[in-house]
Amino acid sequence: MKAPDLFSTDAPPAAARPREAVVLTHMAEEEKTEAAAWLRERGYRIVSSTRVANLALVGEGVAQNDLRQICAITGKAMTWRELKASRPSANASVTVVAPPLREPDPEPLFIEEEDHVTLAGLVLPKNQHASPLVPPAAQFAHLVIDQPLAETMRAIAVGVVHGRPVALEGETAAAKTTAVLYLAHLLRQGVRRLNLNGATDAGELVGRFAPAPEGGFRFVESVLPQAMRHGEWVLLDEINLAEPQCVERLNPVLEQPPTLILSENDGTVFGCNGDIPVHDDFRVIATYNPAAYTGRNALSPALRSRFHVHCAKAPGLQQDLELLRRLVHGTQPVVTLAGRRWQADKAQPVYASIADWPEADAFLAALAKFHNHVAKAAGQGGGEASLGRDRSERYCFNRRSLLFLVAMLDCALRDGTDPDTALRTAVGDVYLGQLDNASDERAVIRMAEACGLIRPWKDAA
């Protein structure tokens, strides 16, 4: 005998049919009581865990993140309102099945107005004063706003809105600096950028004496006092490469509100009740790789506690594929922030010539898979490296490698090079060229063949 469909009004009596398990979740108590009574009348079993349920009945206000998790466990879900709307009369012979819940269209990730930008619901004022230090639009022609980048930009935006310094920790090529500069571009915000290293001293942060044109010496302010005067952002890249005693000079600048005493000069005080007020738009943002990286220092608890810290996630296979689709088709992926779905506007394709290939999407998928395999084999992401195991320094294959390969491929195609030859040449230059032994070369070639990126190398003309 065929098992009855869930919620069928002409199903056999409760005692004679399977006991379907339904979980009621994310519902108001009044709705839950009404739904439970209706279900029990028809012989269905109410359970408290989604793990044992065949179907979830949810309230109208359920967040999309929660809904996706529920559907992943139970397989299907519907709202109580949908069930009531489709519920037949007592004598009707109609089967009501649970329709799939259609996710709403994503909201615009960025909404630009004349005087502000809204990023995933956060309103950020635009700088109304032109500055030559605003990052230019051309710098972001290749940018894909994927999940990790959107999360990082939101973390920066939270710090900007609440006036708190931000520290971005993450692996190389996790788009930490890019996130800062792109948000600054959107807000027309000037950025003073300083790359720190082991030789950086306090003079590079606050200033030092230098020869004056008229003779003698004069004090020349550096990035911090200049930015505090003019309301610019200070971007301190690789902050944990600098010596701790140098970085600790930042502590008063990171306070709320920020202050700075130019003890290196005449004792000028920036900040509350000082000689020079700090501009409202002044912000400090730092980026750094994890302390496990060679030459990095761990940030002191005193310094770290002054930052709003965000861990910028490295892109994976899905994000690499989204990057390639952005470059070739101009599409931006859907991201989830604060339980809601967002999407940046479609952009101009950068390498549209590749879109004309037969089965272009299959090629992009194969390329993303190949790059991901090579990066993991090289030990990116913290795993054990199978490539270059005898080397003291690991090979480095990241998004820059992928971007370089696609740029080379596009250039060769526009010059009329045969696609197969162009692809093999790009793989050879970008990936094989880094390898220092034949064994690693053979391993990478096998990966390219196994992913369907290229025909067997030995078959090449």
N, C-alpha and C positions, 0 to 999 in steps of 0.2 A: 504493500500500500504506500502510495506517495505521501511523504510528510507534508503537513499543511504549511502554507506560507505564514510568516509572522504577521499577526494582526488580521487574520482572515476571519470574517464574520460567519462564514459557513463551515468553519472548522468543526471537528468532532468535539464532544464534551471534553472538559478539562481532564477528567480521569483517564480518557482513552487516547490522549495525544501527548507528544513530547512536551516536557516542561521547559519552554524557552526561558533563558535567563536574561533579564533586562536590568541595567543599572541606571539609576536616576542621579544625575550629577549636574553641578553648576545651575541649579534651579532654585527658585524661591520656595519657601516652605509650603505656601498655599498651592503652588503649581505641583509640587512633589506629592502632596497629599491627594490632590485630584487625579493625577496621573496614576499613582499607585493603586487607587481604588478601581479605576477603569481597567487597568491591566489585570488585577487580581480577579475581577468579575469574569474575565475571559480565560482564566487558568494559567496566566503567566507568572513566572517566579521572579520576585524582586530581589536582586542581590546588591551587596554593598561595594563590591570590588569590580573594577573594569577588567581585571585579569580573568574572571570566570564568566563574563557577560558575552552574549551573542550580539547584543545591540545596546547602544547608549542613547538615552533620551536626555537631551540637554536643554538648558534655558536659553533665552534669546541673547543674553549678554556674555556668552562664553567667549573668551579670547581665542584668537586664531591659533596661537601656539598650543593652548590647552586642547583645542579641537583636533589639531593634527595628532597630538599624542594619544588622544582618546581613540580616534579612528585607526591609528596604527595598532592599537591593542585589540579593539573589539571588531574591527573590520568595517563597521558601518555605524552611522549615527543620524539622528534626526531631532528636530526641536519639537517640543510639546505642542507648540502652536501649529506646526505643519501636520502633526498627527491629528489634532482636533479638526483642522480644516479639511482633511481628507477622510475623516471618520464617517462611515455610512450610517444610515438609520438602522434601527434594531432589526428590521426584517429584510434588509437588503442583502443580496448575495454578491458582495463585492470584496475582492481581496485588496487590502491596503499594504503595500510594501514600503520599506524605508528608502526614500530617494537619496542619492548622494548629496551631501551638502556642498553647494558650490561656493568656493571661496570668493569673497568680493574682489573686485579689481583693485590692484595696489594703488595707494595714494602717491602723489608726486613727492619724491624725496626732498627736492629743493623747490621752494616757491620764492621767486625773486620779485621784490617790490623796489620802489625807488630808494627807500631809506632803510630797508632791512631785508634779511633773508631768513626764511623759515626752513630749518633742517629737522625733518622728522618731528615736527611739532614744537621745536625749540626756536624762539624768535631771537635773532642776532642782529643788532644794529649795524648798518654799513658805515664805514668811515666816510665822512663828508669832505675830507680834505685830500686832495690829490697828493700822491707820494711816489717818487721814482723807485721806492723799495717794494711796491706791490708786485707780486709774482705775475708774469704775463700769461695770457691765455694760451699762447703757443706751446708753453711748457707742458700742457696737459692734453695734447692732441691724442695720446694713446691711452688715456685714463679710463679704466673700468671701475665703476662703483659697485664692487662686490660686497659680500657680507663682512669680511674682515675690515675692509677699508671703511665701510659705513659705520661699523662699531667704533673704529678709532676716531673718525671724524666727530661722532656724537660725543665721545669722551672729551675731546678737545673743546667742543661746543659747551659742554657742561661747565668745564673750567672757565671758559671765557665769560659765560653768563654770570657765574657766581664769583668771578674775580679771583679764582684760585690757580696757582701754578699747576701745570700738568707735566707728568713724566710718562713717556711712552717706552716700555720695555718690549723687546722682540728681536727675533733673528734678523740677519741681513736680508734685505729685499722684502721686508714685511710692510713696506709702504708707510713707515712712520713719518719720515720727513715729507713725503708726498702729501700725506693727509693734512699736515700743518700748512703747507704752502698752498694747497688747493682751497682750503677753507679761507685762508688769508686772501686769495685771489677773489673769491666770491664776495668777501666783505670789503674789498678795496683797502685792505689793511697792509701797511708797510711792515716788512720783516727784516730784522738785522740778524744775520746768521753767522755763527761762530763754530768752527770745528775744533773741538778740544783734543788734546793729546798729552803725552807725558811731559812735554816741554812747555805747556801752557802755564803762564804765571798770572798773578792777580792783575798785572798791568794790562793784559789783553782783555780783561773783563771791565775794569774801571778806568784805566788810563795811565799814562806815564809822561815824564818830561821828555821833550824832543827839541832839537835845535829850532830856534825861531828865525824867520827871514830877516828880521831886523837885528839879529845878533843875540847871543845868550840862549837861554832855554825858556820854554813855556810848557805848561801842563796841557796835554791834549786828552780830552775825554774819550773813552772807548765806548763799547756797545751799550753797557748798562746805563750810565748817566744820560747818554744821548737818547736812548729809547724812553727813559723815564721823563725826559723833558718833552718829547714830541709824541708820546702815545703810540709807540711802535711795539711790536712783539719781538722778543729776543728768543731765537731758536738756538739752543745749545746742543749741537750734535755730538754724540759719543762722550757724554758727560763723565762716564766712569773710566775714561782713558786718562783723564787729568789726575794729578796728584791730589789726595784728599785735602791737604792744607789749602790748596788753591780753590777747590770746590766749596769748602766751608766758608769762603769769603761771601758766598751767595746767601748765607742764612738770613741776614736781616732783610735782604731784598725779597725773600720768599715769605716774609711775615704778612699778616693781614692787619693793617695796611702795610705796604712795603716802605722800607726806609733804606738810606744809604749815606754813609759818612765818608767823604773823600779824605781819609786820613793820609793817603799818599800825596795829597796836595796841601790845601789850606784848611781842611776840615769842613768844607761846605756840606751842609746837611740837606738831603732830598727826603721829602716826606712830611708827615704831620708836624706842624709847628716848626718846621725847618726853614732853610733859606729858599728852597725851590720846591714848589708843589709837584707831586707825581701826577702825570696825566692819567685820566680815567681809563684810557684805552691800553695802557701799558700792561703787558702780560709776559710771563716767562714760561717757555715750553722746552723741555729737555727730552732727548732721545738717547737710548743706549741699548747695547746688546747685553744678554745675560752675563753675569759675573764669571760664568764658566768659560767664556771666550778668552783666548790668550791675551794677557796684558790688561784685562779689565779689573777694576777695583769694585768691591761691594760698596754701595752707598751706605753711609752711616745712618743709624736709626733717626738721628736728629734731622738729617737732610731729607731722608725719604718721607718722614712724617709731614713735611711741609708741602708735599706734592699730592695732587690727585693722580694716583698711579693707575695706568691702564696697560694691560698686557696685549700688545698687538699680535694677533695670530698670523702665522705664516700661511700663504695660500696653498691649497691642496689641488688634487686632480680636478675637482669641480670648478674651482676658481680659475685654474689654468685654461679650461675649456671656455669659460665665460669670457676670459680675456681675449682669446682667439676669435670668438664670435663678435665681440665688440670691435676688434680691429678689422674684421672682414665684412661684417654685416651692419655694424653700428648699434647693435642691440645692447641694452643694459639689463643685468639680471634683477630679479625681484629679491629684496632683502627683508629681514624681519627685525624690527627694533621696537622695544617696549610693547611686545605683543601685537604689533600691527605690521601690515605688509606695505612696503614702499618700493618705488622704482624711479631711478633717474631717467630723464628724457632720453630718447634715442639720439645718438650722436652721428656725426658724419663718419662713414667708414674710412679707415686709413689705407687699407690695402684691398680695395674693391676688386682688383684684377683676380685675386684668388677666388672670389665668389663666383667667377665665371667657369671655374673648373667643374667638370662632371663630378657629382657626388662630393661637392666641396665640404659639406657637413661631416661626412664620413672621414674625410682627410683631416679635418680639424680635430675630431675625436681621437684619431690615431696619433696625431702629433702631440696632443695633450697627454695621452697615455704614455707615449714614449718618453717625453720630457719628465713626467712624474716618476717613471721607473728609474731613469738615469739619476735624477736628483736623490732618490732614496738610496740607490746603490752607492752614491758618493757620500752618503752619511748625512745629508741634509735632514733636518728635523730631529737630530739627536740620536738617530739609530746607528747601528754598527755598519761601517762601510765595507762593501765587497769590492769596490773599485779603489785602487790605490792603497791597499792595506799596508803595504810596506813603506809608504810615504810618511814623513813626519808632518806634512801639511796636506790636508784633504783637497781634492778637486772641488771646485765651486760651480755648480750649475743651478742657477736661480732664474727668476723671471727676466732678468736682463739677457740671459742666454736665449730664452724663448723669443723675446722681442727682436734680438739681433738676427736670429734665424729667419723669422718671418720677413723682416726688412730686406735681407739678402735675397730671399726667394722672390719677393715682389719685384725687386729691381731686375733680377735676371729674367723674369717673365716678361716684363715690359720691354726688355732688350731683345726679346724673341728667342731666348734660350729654351730648349726642350724642357718640359716640366720635370721629367725624371732626372735629367742631368742636373737641372737647377737644384732639385731637392737633395740629391746625393752630394753635390758640392757644398751646399749649406750645412748639411749634417757633418760632413768632413771638416769644414772650417771651424764651426762653432763647438762641436762636441768632440770629435776625434782629435782635433788639434790640441786639446788640453791634455790628452793622455800621453804618458811617457813610456808605455810599453805595449807590445803587441797583444798580450793577454787581455788587457783592459780594452783595447780597440776591438778585439773579437767579441768581447762581452757586450759592448755597446751596439755593435753591428747586429748581433743576435737580437737584442732588444728591439731595434728598429724593424727588423724582419718579422719578429713575433707579433708586434703591434700592428702589422699591416701597413707601416709607413712607407717602406720601400720593398721592391722585389729583392729576392736573394742577391746579395752583393756579387756573388760569383757569376750571376747571370747577366750582369750589366754589360752593355755593349762597350 
